[in-house]
Amino acid sequence: MSAEVTTLPEVLQTRGYTTGAIVNNPFLRPHFGAARGFDFYDYEKGRRADVVVDLAKDWISANRQSPFLLMIHLIDPHLPYDAPDSVAGRFGELPESELTKRGRKPIVDSLAELTEDDQAVIATRYDEEVAFVDQQLGRFFDFLEEQQLWDRTMVVLTSDHGEELFDHGGFEHGHSMYQELLRVPLVVWGPGIEAGRVSQPVSLVDLTPTMIEAAAAEPIEGLTGTSLWSEIQAGSRGSRRELVAQNTLWGRERQAIVAWPYKLIIDPGSRSRQLYDLEADPEELDDITAQKPQIADELQRRLELHLSEVGPTAAQGEVTLSPEMEEELRALGYLD
């Protein structure tokens, strides 16, 4: 990440916040710049959620006397899917399988040979991982209540991506712009927040301006996101707007725009397009580009306009990978 980028923890530090992070993905190594603005930054590859929660409890106990920001990263629902005994078998006994113990590439390379039973085993192992994270988050929230912090702490729960479990014939993440990867939860609760559920799509780029406004901190200039703080406090929806997604890890680049209820996915290399009506077809099974070419044309024009306004991201900086870093990323399937 470029040194020119101002980060959320840097902003909150100026407001007197103590800032900490406990992270587990090699992409979040301090080497890549994500540690900037954190007083405490604890990285270790692949720790389980129970270990992370224990560390988070210790950090909060030591730093609760001042306002604080703590980022907790839980990587468990990620290959290899090997949930601990406390949740293994929760969704039924499964046959032994080597599939979920390997990385992404062996599964992707054998997609055509996977049986329905193979797919069911993989999906269920993933569900076990999610169940374990849910269990450990419960421990963490109980701790906040025990420490009398629950009623005066803003908690944000979200994810950087979803996981494809063969929905469109693919697997894992980073390779497409379908909803199983883009549609992630965003749950916010804390003092002054009205309970409610809003179905209107928003974007993860909204998170930083939202938290900055909630902390009454000075806004960061040039952010593409929009603060959701007033809507969160009121438990209501704001005005609809267009949302954009770009940058894939695997295969050809894909880009997408959502102008509810329509969603357009473009392959900028081949210029091929897919148009979906998410209200009528939430699983994106019926490409209606041929039926509604004018809508596809207009969304493509607006997508290109959005991307030209944003321009090349300032977050990109040069980085050199050590052999150890390459091996960590390869083990998670991020490098071939």
C-alpha positions, 0 to 999 in steps of 0.5 A, a space after each residue: 500500500 502506497 505511503 500516500 494513502 491515509 488509513 482509518 487507524 491513522 485518522 483515529 489515532 489523531 482522535 486519541 484512539 489506541 489502535 490494534 490489529 490481530 491478523 492471519 492472512 499473508 496479504 496482511 503482513 506488515 510488509 505490505 503496508 497494512 500495519 500503518 496507523 496501528 499501535 499494535 499489529 500482531 500477524 501470524 499465518 493461519 491462527 484459529 479463531 479461538 486463538 485470535 479471540 483470546 488475544 483480542 480479549 487480552 488486548 482489550 483488557 490492557 487497553 480499555 481505559 482509552 477509546 480504542 479501535 481493534 481489528 480482528 481477522 478470522 481466516 478459518 472459513 478458508 482452505 484447508 477446511 479442517 474445523 476443530 472437533 467442537 464443530 466437526 460433524 455438526 451438519 452430519 457425518 462425512 466420509 473421509 476426503 483429501 479434497 478439503 485438506 489440499 489447496 485451491 488449485 487441485 480442486 479447481 483442476 479437478 472440477 469436471 471430475 467432482 461428483 455431487 457427493 464430493 461437492 457436498 463434502 467440500 461445502 459442508 466442511 466449509 459450513 463447519 468452519 463458519 460454525 466455528 467462527 460463529 461459536 468464537 464470536 459468541 465467546 468474544 461478544 460474551 466477553 464484551 458484555 462481561 467487561 461492561 463494554 457491549 453497550 458502549 462499543 461499536 462493533 462492525 462485522 463484515 467479510 472481504 469476499 464470499 466463497 463460490 461452492 460450485 454455484 456457477 461451476 467454479 470454486 473458492 474466490 477471486 475468479 468471478 464477479 457473481 453475487 456469491 463472491 460479492 454479496 457479503 454481510 455488513 452488520 453494525 451495532 452499538 450505542 445509538 444504533 436502531 435495530 433493523 435490516 436494510 436490503 439496499 446494497 451498499 459497498 465495503 468502500 463505505 465502511 471507512 467514511 462511516 466509522 470516521 463519522 461515527 468517531 466524529 473524526 476529520 474526513 479523509 479527502 478523496 474517498 469513493 465511499 459514502 458514510 452510512 452513519 445517519 442511516 445506521 442510527 435511524 435504522 433506515 435506508 438511504 438513496 440507491 446508488 450505483 456500486 462498482 466492483 473490479 480486480 480479480 485474482 484468477 484468470 481474466 479480469 472481470 468488472 461489474 456494476 450494480 444499478 438495482 435491480 440490474 447488474 452487468 458483468 464485463 470481461 474488458 479483454 473480450 468485451 463479453 457481457 452478462 446482464 442480470 435482474 437481481 430482483 427476479 433472478 438473485 442467483 444470476 442464472 438467466 443472462 438477459 443481455 440479448 433481451 435488454 441490450 439498451 440497459 446493458 449498453 447504458 450500464 457499460 457506459 456508466 461503469 466505464 465512467 465510474 472507473 475513469 473517475 476513480 483512475 489507477 488506485 493510489 493504494 498500489 505500491 511496489 513490493 518484493 516477496 521473500 521466498 517465505 512470503 511466496 510460500 505462504 501465499 502459495 499455500 493459501 492458493 494465491 500463487 500457482 
